[in-house]
Amino acid sequence: MKLESLPERKKRAGKILSILKKEYSSAKISLNYSTPVQMAVAVILSAQCTDKKVNEVTPALFRRYETLSDFANAKRTELERLIFQTGFYRNKAKNIIGFAKGLEKLGGIFPDSLSELTKLPGIGRKTGNVILSNLYGKNEGVVVDTHVLRISWLLGLARGKTPEKVEQDLIAVIPEKDRLVFSNSLVFHGRAVCIARRPKCPQCPLVTLCPSAEKSQY
């Protein structure tokens, strides 16, 4: 399936966004946290892991490590044990400690640009976009998780082969002010309706705008 011209994609993206806003008006990040540092840690843990599982792990984690300094000075083996259930725990522990040490060098102040945020160890574009959107209200990019990547493809809004390429496709058609609500809404839509292995196309409010609906098996 080829992408439509940019003007056509923008027009259809606008219609899709309008419907998503109505259907998922209360959509927001599902991770539980109390501080910006906890938010960053939770997003790092969410890689290849459900938000539900992360939220099961973080209460004990945040009781053990209450401050940025606690994470920066954490014993890696202990941290690995506490986050084991989120998967890829060795790499995640390394990233969390690296991120905390890097932020300490900045006086604990999160940079307010994606280019600077992603210089911190363990902070990729997804995590950086989440931090910028929720901490500073900035939407330089688009948060692309597995739901956003998959459904953007199905909707014909993107054709990139990587999250970074999909993000660039979406930046071209989603206004900056709407990028956070777009991502959050697609996450909810992916969990409730556009389920990977069993999409509920007949119930989907986007069915008339989705070029993949007629090819779906249901």
Residue pairs with C-beta under 8 A, 6 or more apart in sequence:
1 156
1 159
1 211
1 212
2 159
3 9
3 156
3 158
3 159
3 169
4 12
4 156
6 172
6 173
9 156
9 157
9 172
9 173
10 172
10 173
12 156
12 157
12 209
13 157
13 173
13 174
15 209
16 155
16 157
16 206
16 209
17 174
17 178
17 181
17 182
19 205
19 206
19 209
20 181
20 182
20 185
20 186
20 189
20 206
21 181
21 185
22 205
23 185
23 189
23 205
24 184
24 185
24 188
24 189
27 181
27 184
27 185
27 187
27 188
28 184
29 130
29 134
29 184
30 51
30 52
30 55
30 187
31 39
31 42
31 43
31 46
31 51
31 54
31 55
31 58
32 42
32 55
32 58
32 59
33 39
33 41
33 42
33 58
33 62
34 62
36 110
36 131
36 135
37 67
37 68
37 71
37 100
37 103
37 108
38 58
38 62
39 130
39 131
39 134
39 135
40 99
40 103
40 110
40 123
40 127
40 131
41 58
41 61
41 62
41 71
41 96
41 99
42 54
42 55
42 58
43 126
43 127
43 130
43 131
44 92
44 95
44 96
44 99
44 122
44 123
44 127
45 54
45 57
45 58
45 83
45 86
45 92
45 96
46 54
46 86
46 145
47 88
47 92
47 126
48 87
48 88
49 86
49 87
49 88
53 85
53 86
54 86
56 85
57 82
57 83
57 85
57 86
60 82
61 82
61 83
64 70
64 78
64 82
65 71
65 74
65 79
68 100
68 103
68 104
68 108
69 100
69 104
71 79
71 96
71 97
71 99
71 100
72 97
72 100
72 101
72 103
72 104
74 93
74 96
74 97
74 100
76 93
76 94
76 97
79 93
79 96
79 97
80 89
80 90
80 93
83 89
83 92
83 93
83 96
86 92
94 122
95 121
95 122
96 122
98 120
98 121
98 122
99 120
99 121
99 122
99 123
101 121
102 119
102 120
102 121
102 122
103 109
103 110
103 120
110 117
110 131
110 135
110 136
111 117
111 119
111 120
112 132
112 136
112 138
113 132
113 138
113 140
114 125
114 128
114 129
114 132
114 140
114 141
117 123
117 127
117 128
117 131
117 132
118 124
118 125
118 128
123 131
125 141
125 144
125 163
125 164
125 167
126 143
126 144
126 145
126 163
128 141
129 139
129 140
129 141
129 142
129 143
130 143
132 138
132 139
132 140
132 141
133 139
133 143
133 179
133 180
134 180
139 176
139 177
139 178
139 179
139 180
140 176
141 167
141 171
141 179
142 148
142 167
142 170
142 171
142 174
142 179
142 182
142 183
143 179
143 180
143 183
143 184
144 152
144 163
144 164
144 166
144 167
144 170
144 183
145 183
145 187
146 190
147 186
147 187
147 189
147 190
147 191
147 194
148 166
148 170
148 183
148 186
148 187
148 190
149 158
149 163
149 166
150 190
150 194
150 196
151 186
151 189
151 190
151 194
152 158
152 166
152 169
152 170
152 186
153 159
153 166
153 212
154 194
154 210
154 211
154 212
155 206
155 209
155 210
155 211
155 212
156 210
156 211
156 212
157 169
157 170
157 173
158 165
158 166
158 169
158 170
159 165
159 169
160 166
160 167
160 168
160 169
170 179
170 182
171 179
174 182
189 206
190 196
193 199
193 200
193 203
193 204
193 205
194 200
194 204
194 206
198 218
199 216
199 218
200 218
201 207
201 210
201 213
201 216
201 218
202 218
204 210
204 213
207 213
